[in-house]
């Protein structure tokens, strides 16, 4: 029998409200900025540059690369394409370690055994 894991989801509205409470900036302004950030990321990553790296904040980067179909890990038939857009987002090792330290130092009796 497999135990179902509890999941927590945060949508854009949740993030906007949290930023509003942390900064005091109007929620509408934060929403405009986040939507604009999304548009900028789409614009930069969907261009025709061979390699694009966007550091959204220290510790998180988004990369966009044009790769030949032979390097693709896709199961799709991509033989007719000359290049494929490969997208990736990654946390830096330092940021991951900071998250682990915060997790370790945060008491949560439901997850500890």
GUPA-903697 format. One line per 8 residues: number of its first residue (from 1); their letters; for each residue x, y, z of N, C-alpha, C. Coordinates in nm, 2 decimals. Example, Ala and Ser with C-alpha at 12.3 -4.5 7.8 and 13.67 -1.06 7.14 Angstrom:
1 = AS = 1.32:-0.57:0.78:1.23:-0.45:0.78:1.32:-0.33:0.78; 1.28:-0.22:0.71:1.37:-0.11:0.71:1.29:0.00:0.79 .
This chain:
1 = XXXXXXXX = 0.08:-0.12:0.00:0.00:0.00:0.00:0.09:0.12:0.00; 0.07:0.21:-0.09:0.15:0.33:-0.11:0.07:0.45:-0.03; 0.15:0.52:0.05:0.10:0.63:0.12:0.10:0.76:0.03; -0.01:0.82:0.02:-0.02:0.94:-0.06:0.05:1.06:0.01; 0.13:1.13:-0.06:0.20:1.24:0.00:0.11:1.36:0.00; 0.13:1.44:0.10:0.05:1.57:0.11:0.12:1.67:0.01; 0.04:1.74:-0.06:0.10:1.84:-0.16:0.05:1.97:-0.12; 0.13:2.07:-0.14:0.09:2.21:-0.12:0.12:2.28:-0.25 .
9 = XXXXXXXX = 0.02:2.35:-0.30:0.03:2.43:-0.43:0.02:2.58:-0.40; 0.11:2.65:-0.47:0.10:2.80:-0.46:0.08:2.85:-0.60; -0.03:2.92:-0.62:-0.05:2.98:-0.75:-0.01:3.12:-0.75; -0.02:3.19:-0.86:0.03:3.33:-0.87:-0.04:3.42:-0.77; -0.17:3.40:-0.75:-0.24:3.48:-0.66:-0.18:3.47:-0.52; -0.15:3.35:-0.48:-0.09:3.32:-0.35:0.04:3.40:-0.33; 0.12:3.39:-0.44:0.25:3.46:-0.44:0.24:3.61:-0.43; 0.14:3.66:-0.51:0.12:3.80:-0.51:0.08:3.85:-0.37 .
17 = XXXXXXXX = -0.01:3.78:-0.31:-0.06:3.82:-0.17:0.05:3.81:-0.07; 0.14:3.71:-0.08:0.25:3.70:0.01:0.35:3.82:-0.01; 0.38:3.85:-0.14:0.47:3.96:-0.17:0.41:4.09:-0.12; 0.28:4.11:-0.14:0.21:4.23:-0.09:0.22:4.24:0.06; 0.21:4.13:0.14:0.22:4.14:0.28:0.36:4.17:0.32; 0.46:4.11:0.25:0.60:4.13:0.29:0.65:4.27:0.25; 0.60:4.32:0.14:0.66:4.45:0.09:0.57:4.57:0.12; 0.44:4.55:0.13:0.35:4.66:0.14:0.31:4.72:0.00 .
25 = XXXXXXXX = 0.37:4.67:-0.10:0.33:4.72:-0.24:0.19:4.68:-0.27; 0.12:4.75:-0.35:-0.02:4.71:-0.39:-0.01:4.58:-0.47; -0.11:4.50:-0.44:-0.12:4.37:-0.51:-0.13:4.38:-0.66; -0.20:4.48:-0.71:-0.22:4.50:-0.85:-0.08:4.53:-0.92; 0.00:4.61:-0.85:0.14:4.64:-0.91:0.22:4.52:-0.91; 0.22:4.44:-0.81:0.29:4.31:-0.80:0.25:4.22:-0.92; 0.12:4.21:-0.94:0.06:4.13:-1.04:0.11:4.17:-1.18; 0.11:4.31:-1.20:0.16:4.36:-1.33:0.31:4.32:-1.35 .
33 = XXXXXXXX = 0.39:4.33:-1.24:0.53:4.30:-1.25:0.55:4.15:-1.28; 0.48:4.07:-1.21:0.50:3.92:-1.23:0.45:3.88:-1.37; 0.34:3.94:-1.42:0.30:3.91:-1.56:0.40:3.96:-1.66; 0.45:4.08:-1.63:0.56:4.13:-1.72:0.68:4.05:-1.72; 0.72:4.00:-1.60:0.83:3.91:-1.59:0.81:3.79:-1.68; 0.69:3.73:-1.67:0.66:3.61:-1.75:0.67:3.64:-1.90; 0.62:3.76:-1.94:0.63:3.80:-2.08:0.78:3.81:-2.12; 0.86:3.87:-2.04:1.00:3.89:-2.07:1.07:3.76:-2.08 .
41 = XXXXXXXX = 1.05:3.66:-1.99:1.11:3.53:-2.00:1.07:3.46:-2.13; 0.94:3.47:-2.16:0.89:3.40:-2.28:0.96:3.47:-2.41; 0.97:3.60:-2.41:1.03:3.67:-2.52:1.18:3.63:-2.54; 1.25:3.63:-2.43:1.39:3.60:-2.43:1.42:3.45:-2.47; 1.34:3.36:-2.41:1.36:3.22:-2.43:1.31:3.17:-2.56; 1.21:3.23:-2.62:1.16:3.19:-2.75:1.23:3.25:-2.87; 1.33:3.33:-2.85:1.40:3.39:-2.96:1.48:3.29:-3.04; 1.57:3.35:-3.12:1.65:3.26:-3.21:1.79:3.26:-3.17 .
49 = XXXXXXXX = 1.82:3.30:-3.04:1.96:3.29:-2.99:1.99:3.14:-2.96; 2.11:3.10:-2.98:2.14:2.96:-2.95:2.14:2.92:-2.80; 2.17:3.02:-2.72:2.18:2.99:-2.58:2.14:3.12:-2.50; 2.04:3.11:-2.41:2.00:3.22:-2.33:1.99:3.17:-2.19; 2.05:3.26:-2.10:2.04:3.23:-1.96:1.98:3.35:-1.89; 1.88:3.32:-1.81:1.81:3.43:-1.73:1.82:3.39:-1.58; 1.88:3.48:-1.51:1.88:3.46:-1.36:1.77:3.54:-1.30; 1.66:3.47:-1.26:1.54:3.54:-1.21:1.57:3.60:-1.07 .
57 = XXXXXXXX = 1.65:3.53:-0.99:1.69:3.59:-0.87:1.82:3.50:-0.83; 1.90:3.55:-0.74:2.02:3.48:-0.70:1.98:3.34:-0.66; 2.02:3.24:-0.73:1.99:3.10:-0.69:1.90:3.03:-0.79; 1.83:3.10:-0.88:1.74:3.04:-0.98:1.77:3.09:-1.12; 1.80:3.00:-1.21:1.83:3.04:-1.35:1.74:2.96:-1.44; 1.70:3.02:-1.55:1.63:2.96:-1.66:1.71:2.96:-1.78; 1.73:2.85:-1.85:1.81:2.85:-1.97:1.72:2.80:-2.09; 1.76:2.85:-2.20:1.69:2.81:-2.33:1.81:2.79:-2.43 .
65 = XXXXXXXX = 1.80:2.67:-2.49:1.91:2.64:-2.59:1.84:2.58:-2.71; 1.90:2.61:-2.82:1.87:2.54:-2.95:1.96:2.42:-2.97; 1.91:2.30:-2.97:1.99:2.18:-2.98:1.95:2.10:-3.10; 2.05:2.03:-3.16:2.01:1.94:-3.27:1.92:1.82:-3.22; 1.84:1.77:-3.31:1.75:1.66:-3.26:1.82:1.54:-3.20; 1.94:1.51:-3.24:2.01:1.40:-3.19:2.04:1.41:-3.04; 2.05:1.53:-2.99:2.08:1.56:-2.85:1.95:1.56:-2.77; 1.83:1.56:-2.83:1.71:1.56:-2.76:1.68:1.43:-2.69 .
73 = XXXXXXXX = 1.62:1.45:-2.57:1.58:1.33:-2.49:1.43:1.30:-2.51; 1.37:1.36:-2.61:1.23:1.35:-2.64:1.19:1.22:-2.70; 1.07:1.17:-2.67:1.02:1.04:-2.73:0.95:1.08:-2.86; 0.93:1.20:-2.89:0.86:1.24:-3.01:0.95:1.23:-3.13; 0.88:1.21:-3.25:0.96:1.21:-3.37:1.00:1.35:-3.41; 1.13:1.38:-3.40:1.18:1.51:-3.42:1.28:1.51:-3.54; 1.27:1.41:-3.62:1.37:1.39:-3.73:1.35:1.50:-3.84; 1.23:1.56:-3.85:1.22:1.67:-3.95:1.26:1.81:-3.91 .
81 = XXXXXXXX = 1.30:1.82:-3.78:1.34:1.95:-3.73:1.49:1.96:-3.74; 1.54:2.09:-3.77:1.68:2.11:-3.77:1.73:2.14:-3.63; 1.65:2.21:-3.54:1.69:2.24:-3.41:1.56:2.23:-3.32; 1.58:2.20:-3.19:1.48:2.19:-3.09:1.51:2.28:-2.98; 1.40:2.35:-2.93:1.42:2.44:-2.82:1.42:2.36:-2.69; 1.53:2.36:-2.62:1.54:2.29:-2.49:1.53:2.39:-2.38; 1.44:2.37:-2.28:1.42:2.47:-2.17:1.45:2.40:-2.04; 1.51:2.47:-1.95:1.55:2.42:-1.82:1.55:2.53:-1.72 .
89 = XXXXXXXX = 1.51:2.49:-1.60:1.52:2.58:-1.48:1.59:2.50:-1.37; 1.68:2.57:-1.30:1.76:2.50:-1.20:1.80:2.60:-1.09; 1.80:2.54:-0.97:1.85:2.61:-0.85:2.00:2.59:-0.84; 2.07:2.69:-0.79:2.21:2.67:-0.77:2.23:2.58:-0.65; 2.35:2.52:-0.64:2.38:2.43:-0.53:2.38:2.51:-0.40; 2.43:2.63:-0.40:2.43:2.71:-0.28:2.29:2.74:-0.23; 2.19:2.77:-0.32:2.06:2.80:-0.29:1.99:2.67:-0.24; 2.01:2.56:-0.30:1.96:2.43:-0.26:2.00:2.40:-0.11 .
97 = XXXXXXXX = 2.13:2.43:-0.08:2.18:2.40:0.05:2.11:2.50:0.15; 2.09:2.62:0.11:2.01:2.71:0.20:1.87:2.66:0.23; 1.81:2.61:0.13:1.67:2.56:0.14:1.67:2.44:0.24; 1.77:2.35:0.22:1.78:2.23:0.30:1.80:2.27:0.45; 1.89:2.37:0.47:1.91:2.42:0.61:1.79:2.48:0.67; 1.71:2.55:0.59:1.59:2.61:0.64:1.49:2.50:0.68; 1.48:2.40:0.59:1.39:2.29:0.61:1.43:2.21:0.74; 1.56:2.19:0.75:1.61:2.11:0.87:1.58:2.19:1.00 .
105 = XXXXXXXX = 1.59:2.32:1.00:1.57:2.40:1.12:1.43:2.43:1.15; 1.34:2.40:1.05:1.19:2.43:1.07:1.12:2.31:1.14; 1.07:2.33:1.25:1.00:2.21:1.32:0.87:2.18:1.24; 0.85:2.05:1.21:0.73:2.00:1.15:0.71:1.86:1.19; 0.63:1.85:1.30:0.62:1.71:1.36:0.55:1.61:1.27; 0.47:1.66:1.17:0.40:1.56:1.09:0.49:1.49:0.99; 0.61:1.55:0.96:0.70:1.49:0.87:0.81:1.41:0.94; 0.84:1.44:1.07:0.95:1.38:1.14:0.90:1.25:1.20 .
113 = X = 0.99:1.15:1.20:0.96:1.02:1.26:1.06:0.99:1.36 .
